[in-house]
Amino acid sequence: MAEIEVHHHGHPEDAAGKRVGVLVGIVGILLSVVTISSHRAHTDAVIHRTESNDQWTYYQSKKTREQVSDVGITLLSSLTTDDKKVEAQVQKLSAARDHYKSDAEEIQKEARAKDLETKVSESKALKFDLGEGLLELGLVLCSLYFLAKKNFFPIFGVISALAGTIIGGSGFLL
């Protein structure tokens, strides 16, 4: 049997290309983590904003009831000359007004707390968004190596990806 000699006429092995390929994979993984975190932070911000709006609406309704009770007291006091007849109604409206005022103060505290939660979630989302953008830029720059075979693309890609990782990672610290 004759020996068959196999010749490889393919491309020479590109060691730098393999390293850049692994780098692209790592940047892609980091990008997916930051992207998912960004989406969750935006969702949290919307939920907190909705809860805050609900609390502020509830606060406004309590303040309106407080004011209506106050107007009722004023009307009853000014429209009658017999204080004994209206005293019970004035006491009832005064108690209701005080209750509404107390409720409104508590609701206002809750609404302010929800506003703060919204701001924290929005800050997280912003950091994740900035990190996501820089990681995407890093991914594209690293990938350009395969088209241009220029080593400066992965270098700038790594710099961008590191900045994106640091900024995106800082979103977890809030």
MDTraj code that builds the backbone (N, CA, C; nanometers):
import mdtraj as md
import numpy as np

residues = "MET ALA GLU ILE GLU VAL HIS HIS HIS GLY HIS PRO GLU ASP ALA ALA GLY LYS ARG VAL GLY VAL LEU VAL GLY ILE VAL GLY ILE LEU LEU SER VAL VAL THR ILE SER SER HIS ARG ALA HIS THR ASP ALA VAL ILE HIS ARG THR GLU SER ASN ASP GLN TRP THR TYR TYR GLN SER LYS LYS THR ARG GLU GLN VAL SER ASP VAL GLY ILE THR LEU LEU SER SER LEU THR THR ASP ASP LYS LYS VAL GLU ALA GLN VAL GLN LYS LEU SER ALA ALA ARG ASP HIS TYR LYS SER ASP ALA GLU GLU ILE GLN LYS GLU ALA ARG ALA LYS ASP LEU GLU THR LYS VAL SER GLU SER LYS ALA LEU LYS PHE ASP LEU GLY GLU GLY LEU LEU GLU LEU GLY LEU VAL LEU CYS SER LEU TYR PHE LEU ALA LYS LYS ASN PHE PHE PRO ILE PHE GLY VAL ILE SER ALA LEU ALA GLY THR ILE ILE GLY GLY SER GLY PHE LEU LEU".split()
xyz = np.array([
    [0.0829, -0.1151, 0.0000],
    [0.0000, 0.0000, 0.0000],
    [0.0888, 0.1232, 0.0000],
    [0.0500, 0.2133, -0.0783],
    [0.1304, 0.3349, -0.0910],
    [0.0957, 0.4298, 0.0230],
    [0.1968, 0.4960, 0.0645],
    [0.1742, 0.5949, 0.1695],
    [0.1175, 0.7213, 0.1086],
    [0.0198, 0.7724, 0.1762],
    [-0.0434, 0.8942, 0.1269],
    [0.0058, 1.0102, 0.2138],
    [0.0539, 1.1073, 0.1466],
    [0.1027, 1.2242, 0.2172],
    [-0.0076, 1.3303, 0.2160],
    [-0.0405, 1.3768, 0.3321],
    [-0.1454, 1.4773, 0.3444],
    [-0.0793, 1.6131, 0.3625],
    [-0.1191, 1.7031, 0.2765],
    [-0.0672, 1.8397, 0.2857],
    [-0.1808, 1.9310, 0.3324],
    [-0.1467, 2.0120, 0.4256],
    [-0.2444, 2.1106, 0.4735],
    [-0.2179, 2.2413, 0.4018],
    [-0.3177, 2.2848, 0.3266],
    [-0.3036, 2.4107, 0.2555],
    [-0.3882, 2.5194, 0.3212],
    [-0.4250, 2.4997, 0.4467],
    [-0.5093, 2.5960, 0.5181],
    [-0.4272, 2.7140, 0.5674],
    [-0.4902, 2.7895, 0.6505],
    [-0.4267, 2.9080, 0.7057],
    [-0.3359, 2.8678, 0.8208],
    [-0.2285, 2.9419, 0.8374],
    [-0.1419, 2.9115, 0.9515],
    [-0.2176, 2.9399, 1.0820],
    [-0.1808, 2.8707, 1.1864],
    [-0.2486, 2.8862, 1.3146],
    [-0.2228, 3.0260, 1.3702],
    [-0.3281, 3.0897, 1.4130],
    [-0.3204, 3.2266, 1.4637],
    [-0.3370, 3.2222, 1.6155],
    [-0.2251, 3.2213, 1.6885],
    [-0.2294, 3.2137, 1.8349],
    [-0.2947, 3.3390, 1.8936],
    [-0.2648, 3.4533, 1.8368],
    [-0.3254, 3.5779, 1.8857],
    [-0.4758, 3.5748, 1.8610],
    [-0.5169, 3.5189, 1.7488],
    [-0.6591, 3.5081, 1.7176],
    [-0.7327, 3.4220, 1.8188],
    [-0.6680, 3.3159, 1.8651],
    [-0.7295, 3.2308, 1.9666],
    [-0.7465, 3.3077, 2.0974],
    [-0.6442, 3.3826, 2.1347],
    [-0.6531, 3.4623, 2.2580],
    [-0.7630, 3.5680, 2.2466],
    [-0.7697, 3.6327, 2.1318],
    [-0.8730, 3.7342, 2.1109],
    [-1.0109, 3.6685, 2.1109],
    [-1.0216, 3.5502, 2.0554],
    [-1.1485, 3.4781, 2.0558],
    [-1.1956, 3.4467, 2.1972],
    [-1.1041, 3.4042, 2.2816],
    [-1.1381, 3.3781, 2.4220],
    [-1.1770, 3.5097, 2.4902],
    [-1.1022, 3.6149, 2.4603],
    [-1.1315, 3.7470, 2.5156],
    [-1.2719, 3.7929, 2.4759],
    [-1.3082, 3.7724, 2.3504],
    [-1.4417, 3.8083, 2.3031],
    [-1.5474, 3.7306, 2.3813],
    [-1.5214, 3.6049, 2.4074],
    [-1.6156, 3.5234, 2.4853],
    [-1.6321, 3.5756, 2.6276],
    [-1.5213, 3.6120, 2.6904],
    [-1.5261, 3.6637, 2.8279],
    [-1.6013, 3.7968, 2.8319],
    [-1.5705, 3.8858, 2.7375],
    [-1.6394, 4.0147, 2.7316],
    [-1.7891, 3.9925, 2.7075],
    [-1.8224, 3.8964, 2.6245],
    [-1.9634, 3.8648, 2.5991],
    [-2.0352, 3.8172, 2.7245],
    [-1.9683, 3.7373, 2.8043],
    [-2.0282, 3.6901, 2.9301],
    [-2.0504, 3.8078, 3.0248],
    [-1.9478, 3.8933, 3.0400],
    [-1.9620, 4.0115, 3.1256],
    [-2.0748, 4.1017, 3.0755],
    [-2.0818, 4.1167, 2.9448],
    [-2.1861, 4.1983, 2.8844],
    [-2.3248, 4.1436, 2.9173],
    [-2.3416, 4.0131, 2.9104],
    [-2.4732, 3.9554, 2.9389],
    [-2.5120, 3.9767, 3.0855],
    [-2.4163, 3.9668, 3.1773],
    [-2.4460, 3.9888, 3.3199],
    [-2.4887, 4.1331, 3.3434],
    [-2.4144, 4.2275, 3.2858],
    [-2.4460, 4.3690, 3.3049],
    [-2.5782, 4.4048, 3.2363],
    [-2.6041, 4.3481, 3.1197],
    [-2.7291, 4.3755, 3.0483],
    [-2.8500, 4.3270, 3.1273],
    [-2.8434, 4.2073, 3.1781],
    [-2.9541, 4.1528, 3.2583],
    [-2.9733, 4.2370, 3.3845],
    [-2.8625, 4.2759, 3.4476],
    [-2.8716, 4.3596, 3.5671],
    [-2.9333, 4.4952, 3.5346],
    [-2.9004, 4.5481, 3.4196],
    [-2.9570, 4.6759, 3.3759],
    [-3.1077, 4.6648, 3.3582],
    [-3.1510, 4.5595, 3.2941],
    [-3.2949, 4.5402, 3.2722],
    [-3.3688, 4.5276, 3.4051],
    [-3.3100, 4.4531, 3.4977],
    [-3.3741, 4.4353, 3.6285],
    [-3.3776, 4.5674, 3.7059],
    [-3.2711, 4.6466, 3.6964],
    [-3.2683, 4.7756, 3.7661],
    [-3.3736, 4.8706, 3.7089],
    [-3.3898, 4.8697, 3.5769],
    [-3.4928, 4.9539, 3.5157],
    [-3.6323, 4.9094, 3.5600],
    [-3.6546, 4.7794, 3.5667],
    [-3.7833, 4.7273, 3.6119],
    [-3.8091, 4.7683, 3.7568],
    [-3.7061, 4.7552, 3.8418],
    [-3.7208, 4.7969, 3.9819],
    [-3.7536, 4.9447, 3.9918],
    [-3.6881, 5.0265, 3.9108],
    [-3.7132, 5.1708, 3.9143],
    [-3.8578, 5.2017, 3.8764],
    [-3.9090, 5.1326, 3.7761],
    [-4.0482, 5.1551, 3.7345],
    [-4.1444, 5.1109, 3.8450],
    [-4.1166, 4.9978, 3.9063],
    [-4.2028, 4.9493, 4.0144],
    [-4.2014, 5.0472, 4.1316],
    [-4.0810, 5.0916, 4.1714],
    [-4.0715, 5.1861, 4.2831],
    [-4.1394, 5.3190, 4.2504],
    [-4.1245, 5.3653, 4.1264],
    [-4.1893, 5.4910, 4.0867],
    [-4.3417, 5.4762, 4.0921],
    [-4.3926, 5.3633, 4.0477],
    [-4.5370, 5.3392, 4.0521],
    [-4.5871, 5.3364, 4.1960],
    [-4.5126, 5.2667, 4.2826],
    [-4.5508, 5.2620, 4.4236],
    [-4.5459, 5.4010, 4.4864],
    [-4.4463, 5.4784, 4.4504],
    [-4.4343, 5.6157, 4.5005],
    [-4.5527, 5.7000, 4.4544],
    [-4.5849, 5.6904, 4.3267],
    [-4.6998, 5.7657, 4.2733],
    [-4.8291, 5.7265, 4.3437],
    [-4.8443, 5.5971, 4.3694],
    [-4.9638, 5.5509, 4.4407],
    [-4.9711, 5.6120, 4.5804],
    [-4.8567, 5.6152, 4.6492],
    [-4.8543, 5.6723, 4.7840],
    [-4.8852, 5.8218, 4.7818],
    [-4.8288, 5.8922, 4.6827],
    [-4.8564, 6.0356, 4.6742],
    [-5.0038, 6.0619, 4.6414],
    [-5.0637, 5.9786, 4.5608],
    [-5.2065, 5.9933, 4.5299],
    [-5.2901, 5.9691, 4.6558],
    [-5.2517, 5.8675, 4.7307],
    [-5.3208, 5.8366, 4.8560],
    [-5.3047, 5.9534, 4.9544],
    [-5.1850, 6.0085, 4.9604],
    [-5.1578, 6.1248, 5.0463],
    [-5.2494, 6.2414, 5.0077],
    [-5.2593, 6.2671, 4.8780],
    [-5.3440, 6.3774, 4.8321],
    [-5.4898, 6.3559, 4.8705],
    [-5.5360, 6.2320, 4.8618],
    [-5.6761, 6.2061, 4.8981],
    [-5.6974, 6.2304, 5.0470],
    [-5.6009, 6.1931, 5.1300],
    [-5.6139, 6.2182, 5.2743],
    [-5.6113, 6.3683, 5.3032],
    [-5.5258, 6.4409, 5.2350],
    [-5.5196, 6.5863, 5.2546],
    [-5.6496, 6.6529, 5.2080],
    [-5.7074, 6.6025, 5.1008],
    [-5.8355, 6.6570, 5.0534],
    [-5.9439, 6.6320, 5.1569],
    [-5.9476, 6.5129, 5.2124],
    [-6.0474, 6.4819, 5.3154],
    [-6.0265, 6.5685, 5.4393],
    [-5.8993, 6.5899, 5.4733],
    [-5.8690, 6.6769, 5.5869],
    [-5.9225, 6.8179, 5.5622],
    [-5.9016, 6.8680, 5.4426],
    [-5.9458, 7.0029, 5.4091],
    [-6.0987, 7.0116, 5.4053],
    [-6.1628, 6.9094, 5.3500],
    [-6.3098, 6.9074, 5.3462],
    [-6.3653, 6.9071, 5.4887],
    [-6.3040, 6.8311, 5.5776],
    [-6.3486, 6.8305, 5.7180],
    [-6.3311, 6.9678, 5.7804],
    [-6.2205, 7.0315, 5.7494],
    [-6.1938, 7.1651, 5.8017],
    [-6.2973, 7.2661, 5.7501],
    [-6.3314, 7.2555, 5.6226],
    [-6.4338, 7.3432, 5.5647],
    [-6.5685, 7.3156, 5.6313],
    [-6.5987, 7.1899, 5.6553],
    [-6.7245, 7.1537, 5.7225],
    [-6.7323, 7.2140, 5.8620],
    [-6.6227, 7.2091, 5.9347],
    [-6.6197, 7.2686, 6.0694],
    [-6.6454, 7.4185, 6.0613],
    [-6.5801, 7.4831, 5.9659],
    [-6.5963, 7.6278, 5.9498],
    [-6.7405, 7.6624, 5.9146],
    [-6.7976, 7.5860, 5.8216],
    [-6.9372, 7.6124, 5.7822],
    [-7.0334, 7.5911, 5.8987],
    [-7.0186, 7.4799, 5.9688],
    [-7.1089, 7.4526, 6.0810],
    [-7.0959, 7.5599, 6.1883],
    [-6.9741, 7.6019, 6.2146],
    [-6.9517, 7.7016, 6.3191],
    [-7.0057, 7.8386, 6.2799],
    [-6.9991, 7.8712, 6.1529],
    [-7.0389, 8.0055, 6.1112],
    [-7.1862, 8.0169, 6.0718],
    [-7.2529, 7.9069, 6.0419],
    [-7.3900, 7.9139, 5.9941],
    [-7.4951, 7.8926, 6.1022],
    [-7.4535, 7.8647, 6.2215],
    [-7.5528, 7.8393, 6.3256],
    [-7.5256, 7.9273, 6.4468],
    [-7.6318, 7.9552, 6.5168],
    [-7.6189, 8.0332, 6.6398],
    [-7.6312, 7.9436, 6.7623],
    [-7.6805, 7.8219, 6.7409],
    [-7.6976, 7.7291, 6.8528],
    [-7.5762, 7.6356, 6.8578],
    [-7.4812, 7.6679, 6.9441],
    [-7.3582, 7.5903, 6.9525],
    [-7.3803, 7.4475, 7.0000],
    [-7.4858, 7.4253, 7.0790],
    [-7.5098, 7.2909, 7.1317],
    [-7.5499, 7.1934, 7.0219],
    [-7.6220, 7.2401, 6.9220],
    [-7.6672, 7.1529, 6.8129],
    [-7.5513, 7.1084, 6.7244],
    [-7.4576, 7.1953, 6.7032],
    [-7.3491, 7.1641, 6.6100],
    [-7.2241, 7.1104, 6.6790],
    [-7.2196, 7.1201, 6.8103],
    [-7.0986, 7.0789, 6.8825],
    [-7.0613, 6.9330, 6.8533],
    [-7.1591, 6.8445, 6.8515],
    [-7.1313, 6.7028, 6.8240],
    [-7.0771, 6.6840, 6.6830],
    [-7.1356, 6.7553, 6.5875],
    [-7.0889, 6.7448, 6.4491],
    [-6.9488, 6.8042, 6.4331],
    [-6.9257, 6.9145, 6.5012],
    [-6.7928, 6.9771, 6.4956],
    [-6.6882, 6.8830, 6.5562],
    [-6.7224, 6.8204, 6.6671],
    [-6.6300, 6.7241, 6.7305],
    [-6.6017, 6.6058, 6.6376],
    [-6.7058, 6.5568, 6.5724],
    [-6.6911, 6.4437, 6.4796],
    [-6.6007, 6.4826, 6.3617],
    [-6.6267, 6.5999, 6.3037],
    [-6.5437, 6.6463, 6.1922],
    [-6.4003, 6.6773, 6.2359],
    [-6.3841, 6.7276, 6.3567],
    [-6.2488, 6.7561, 6.4088],
    [-6.1695, 6.6274, 6.4270],
    [-6.2368, 6.5245, 6.4786],
    [-6.1699, 6.3956, 6.4966],
    [-6.1308, 6.3363, 6.3611],
    [-6.2221, 6.3479, 6.2652],
    [-6.1925, 6.2968, 6.1306],
    [-6.0765, 6.3739, 6.0682],
    [-6.0784, 6.5058, 6.0823],
    [-5.9710, 6.5890, 6.0271],
    [-5.8364, 6.5496, 6.0874],
    [-5.8326, 6.5327, 6.2188],
    [-5.7070, 6.4952, 6.2858],
    [-5.6592, 6.3576, 6.2410],
    [-5.7542, 6.2667, 6.2219],
    [-5.7203, 6.1318, 6.1743],
    [-5.6623, 6.1380, 6.0324],
    [-5.7253, 6.2157, 5.9455],
    [-5.6760, 6.2300, 5.8080],
    [-5.5373, 6.2928, 5.8066],
    [-5.5162, 6.3906, 5.8929],
    [-5.3861, 6.4579, 5.8999],
    [-5.2773, 6.3596, 5.9444],
    [-5.3088, 6.2806, 6.0445],
    [-5.2130, 6.1808, 6.0943],
    [-5.1827, 6.0756, 5.9868],
    [-5.2874, 6.0271, 5.9209],
    [-5.2691, 5.9299, 5.8126],
    [-5.1833, 5.9886, 5.7010],
    [-5.2102, 6.1129, 5.6655],
    [-5.1372, 6.1777, 5.5562],
    [-4.9888, 6.1878, 5.5886],
    [-4.9552, 6.2168, 5.7139],
    [-4.8137, 6.2262, 5.7526],
    [-4.7431, 6.0922, 5.7360],
    [-4.8088, 5.9845, 5.7765],
    [-4.7500, 5.8510, 5.7603],
    [-4.7345, 5.8136, 5.6128],
    [-4.8367, 5.8429, 5.5365],
    [-4.8337, 5.8117, 5.3930],
    [-4.7239, 5.8921, 5.3243],
    [-4.7067, 6.0168, 5.3658],
    [-4.6014, 6.1012, 5.3084],
    [-4.4632, 6.0411, 5.3361],
    [-4.4420, 5.9881, 5.4548],
    [-4.3136, 5.9227, 5.4873],
    [-4.2894, 5.8027, 5.3954],
    [-4.3947, 5.7232, 5.3752],
    [-4.3828, 5.6067, 5.2873],
    [-4.3545, 5.6490, 5.1432],
    [-4.4210, 5.7555, 5.0986],
    [-4.4000, 5.8041, 4.9617],
    [-4.2571, 5.8535, 4.9436],
    [-4.2041, 5.9229, 5.0423],
    [-4.0651, 5.9702, 5.0340],
    [-3.9669, 5.8536, 5.0336],
    [-3.9971, 5.7501, 5.1099],
    [-3.9116, 5.6310, 5.1090],
    [-3.9131, 5.5644, 4.9718],
    [-4.0296, 5.5587, 4.9095],
    [-4.0398, 5.5009, 4.7740],
    [-3.9656, 5.5876, 4.6728],
    [-3.9701, 5.7208, 4.6918],
    [-3.8942, 5.8104, 4.6038],
    [-3.7449, 5.7813, 4.6135],
    [-3.6987, 5.7572, 4.7353],
    [-3.5567, 5.7261, 4.7554],
    [-3.5206, 5.5926, 4.6898],
    [-3.6056, 5.4926, 4.7046],
    [-3.5825, 5.3633, 4.6400],
    [-3.5780, 5.3786, 4.4881],
    [-3.6623, 5.4659, 4.4356],
    [-3.6629, 5.4922, 4.2915],
    [-3.5299, 5.5515, 4.2475],
    [-3.4802, 5.6491, 4.3222],
    [-3.3533, 5.7128, 4.2875],
    [-3.2379, 5.6134, 4.2910],
    [-3.2372, 5.5256, 4.3895],
    [-3.1311, 5.4238, 4.3978],
    [-3.1387, 5.3304, 4.2777],
    [-3.2591, 5.2849, 4.2440],
    [-3.2757, 5.1950, 4.1288],
    [-3.2367, 5.2646, 3.9985],
    [-3.2719, 5.3922, 3.9845],
    [-3.2342, 5.4655, 3.8637],
    [-3.0829, 5.4848, 3.8552],
    [-3.0174, 5.5071, 3.9691],
    [-2.8712, 5.5200, 3.9702],
    [-2.8051, 5.3884, 3.9309],
    [-2.8568, 5.2791, 3.9840],
    [-2.8051, 5.1472, 3.9458],
    [-2.8209, 5.1259, 3.7957],
    [-2.9411, 5.1551, 3.7461],
    [-2.9696, 5.1347, 3.6033],
    [-2.8754, 5.2176, 3.5174],
    [-2.8471, 5.3405, 3.5575],
    [-2.7561, 5.4258, 3.4810],
    [-2.6155, 5.3662, 3.4776],
    [-2.5673, 5.3195, 3.5906],
    [-2.4335, 5.2585, 3.5941],
    [-2.4286, 5.1324, 3.5079],
    [-2.5330, 5.0510, 3.5172],
    [-2.5379, 4.9308, 3.4344],
    [-2.5441, 4.9665, 3.2858],
    [-2.6212, 5.0697, 3.2517],
    [-2.6313, 5.1121, 3.1113],
    [-2.4966, 5.1596, 3.0579],
    [-2.4265, 5.2411, 3.1370],
    [-2.2941, 5.2884, 3.0942],
    [-2.1964, 5.1713, 3.0806],
    [-2.2001, 5.0818, 3.1778],
    [-2.1149, 4.9634, 3.1703],
    [-2.1478, 4.8780, 3.0496],
    [-2.2760, 4.8635, 3.0221],
    [-2.3204, 4.7851, 2.9067],
    [-2.2679, 4.8456, 2.7764],
    [-2.2798, 4.9773, 2.7641],
    [-2.2313, 5.0438, 2.6429],
    [-2.0826, 5.0255, 2.6221],
    [-2.0055, 5.0403, 2.7298],
    [-1.8597, 5.0236, 2.7177],
    [-1.8218, 4.8779, 2.6902],
    [-1.8939, 4.7848, 2.7496],
    [-1.8673, 4.6433, 2.7203],
    [-1.9021, 4.6096, 2.5752],
    [-2.0102, 4.6649, 2.5241],
    [-2.0444, 4.6432, 2.3835],
    [-1.9359, 4.7002, 2.2924],
    [-1.8877, 4.8198, 2.3261],
    [-1.7792, 4.8798, 2.2489],
    [-1.6553, 4.7913, 2.2543],
    [-1.6235, 4.7414, 2.3730],
    [-1.5086, 4.6518, 2.3875],
    [-1.5234, 4.5259, 2.3046],
    [-1.6436, 4.4714, 2.3022],
    [-1.6705, 4.3508, 2.2235],
    [-1.6495, 4.3773, 2.0749],
    [-1.7000, 4.4893, 2.0273],
    [-1.6857, 4.5239, 1.8850],
    [-1.5390, 4.5480, 1.8514],
    [-1.4702, 4.6231, 1.9365],
    [-1.3283, 4.6510, 1.9090],
    [-1.2459, 4.5223, 1.9055],
    [-1.2701, 4.4341, 1.9998],
    [-1.1975, 4.3064, 2.0003],
    [-1.2296, 4.2252, 1.8739],
    [-1.3539, 4.2283, 1.8328],
    [-1.3949, 4.1520, 1.7147],
    [-1.3336, 4.2070, 1.5860],
    [-1.3030, 4.3355, 1.5855],
    [-1.2422, 4.3953, 1.4656],
    [-1.1043, 4.3361, 1.4361],
    [-1.0429, 4.2748, 1.5349],
    [-0.9144, 4.2088, 1.5128],
    [-0.9265, 4.1043, 1.4024],
    [-1.0371, 4.0331, 1.3995],
    [-1.0538, 3.9247, 1.3036],
    [-1.0677, 3.9756, 1.1603],
    [-1.1101, 4.0991, 1.1448],
    [-1.1194, 4.1577, 1.0112],
    [-0.9890, 4.2251, 0.9696],
    [-0.9287, 4.2979, 1.0625],
    [-0.8129, 4.3798, 1.0270],
    [-0.6795, 4.3182, 1.0666],
    [-0.6832, 4.2219, 1.1568],
    [-0.5605, 4.1593, 1.2084],
    [-0.4643, 4.2648, 1.2655],
    [-0.5199, 4.3648, 1.3298],
    [-0.4411, 4.4700, 1.3935],
    [-0.4528, 4.4526, 1.5443],
    [-0.3378, 4.4486, 1.6110],
    [-0.3349, 4.4224, 1.7547],
    [-0.3900, 4.5366, 1.8397],
    [-0.3984, 4.6569, 1.7845],
    [-0.4477, 4.7664, 1.8667],
    [-0.5982, 4.7564, 1.8931],
    [-0.6723, 4.6853, 1.8081],
    [-0.8161, 4.6703, 1.8317],
    [-0.8444, 4.5955, 1.9624],
    [-0.7818, 4.4801, 1.9866],
    [-0.8070, 4.4132, 2.1157],
    [-0.7564, 4.4951, 2.2347],
    [-0.6503, 4.5721, 2.2159],
    [-0.5993, 4.6530, 2.3273],
    [-0.7039, 4.7571, 2.3677],
    [-0.7559, 4.8294, 2.2685],
    [-0.8601, 4.9272, 2.2992],
    [-0.9878, 4.8583, 2.3461],
    [-1.0133, 4.7403, 2.2934],
    [-1.1304, 4.6641, 2.3369],
    [-1.1211, 4.6240, 2.4827],
    [-1.0035, 4.5832, 2.5260],
    [-0.9830, 4.5450, 2.6660],
    [-0.9985, 4.6673, 2.7565],
    [-0.9433, 4.7801, 2.7144],
    [-0.9561, 4.9027, 2.7938],
    [-1.1042, 4.9395, 2.8098],
    [-1.1773, 4.9355, 2.6999],
    [-1.3204, 4.9672, 2.7050],
    [-1.3962, 4.8660, 2.7902],
    [-1.3648, 4.7385, 2.7751],
    [-1.4329, 4.6334, 2.8514],
    [-1.4018, 4.6447, 3.0004],
    [-1.2786, 4.6783, 3.0346],
    [-1.2438, 4.6968, 3.1761],
    [-1.3205, 4.8151, 3.2359],
    [-1.3261, 4.9248, 3.1614],
    [-1.4019, 5.0411, 3.2089],
    [-1.5491, 5.0039, 3.2253],
    [-1.6041, 4.9314, 3.1289],
    [-1.7434, 4.8885, 3.1379],
    [-1.7685, 4.7949, 3.2548],
    [-1.6747, 4.7070, 3.2807],
    [-1.6877, 4.6141, 3.3925],
    [-1.6837, 4.6886, 3.5255],
    [-1.5932, 4.7851, 3.5364],
    [-1.5820, 4.8620, 3.6610],
    [-1.7068, 4.9470, 3.6827],
    [-1.7502, 5.0180, 3.5810],
    [-1.8684, 5.1037, 3.5951],
    [-1.9930, 5.0183, 3.6174],
    [-2.0089, 4.9136, 3.5371],
    [-2.1241, 4.8250, 3.5546],
    [-2.1209, 4.7558, 3.6897],
    [-2.0025, 4.7127, 3.7320],
    [-1.9899, 4.6476, 3.8629],
    [-2.0226, 4.7395, 3.9779],
    [-1.9968, 4.8700, 3.9584],
    [-2.0285, 4.9647, 4.0661],
    [-2.1789, 4.9751, 4.0893],
    [-2.2576, 4.9341, 3.9915],
    [-2.4024, 4.9316, 4.0101],
    [-2.4459, 4.8304, 4.1163],
    [-2.3668, 4.7265, 4.1340],
    [-2.3984, 4.6270, 4.2363],
    [-2.3701, 4.6787, 4.3769],
    [-2.2894, 4.7838, 4.3868],
    [-2.2510, 4.8363, 4.5173],
    [-2.3529, 4.9335, 4.5761],
    [-2.4486, 4.9771, 4.4936],
    [-2.5490, 5.0724, 4.5428],
    [-2.6575, 5.0024, 4.6211],
])
top = md.Topology()
chain = top.add_chain()
for i, resn in enumerate(residues, 1):
    res = top.add_residue(resn, chain, resSeq=i)
    for name in ("N", "CA", "C"):
        top.add_atom(name, md.element.get_by_symbol(name[0]), res)
traj = md.Trajectory(xyz[None], top)
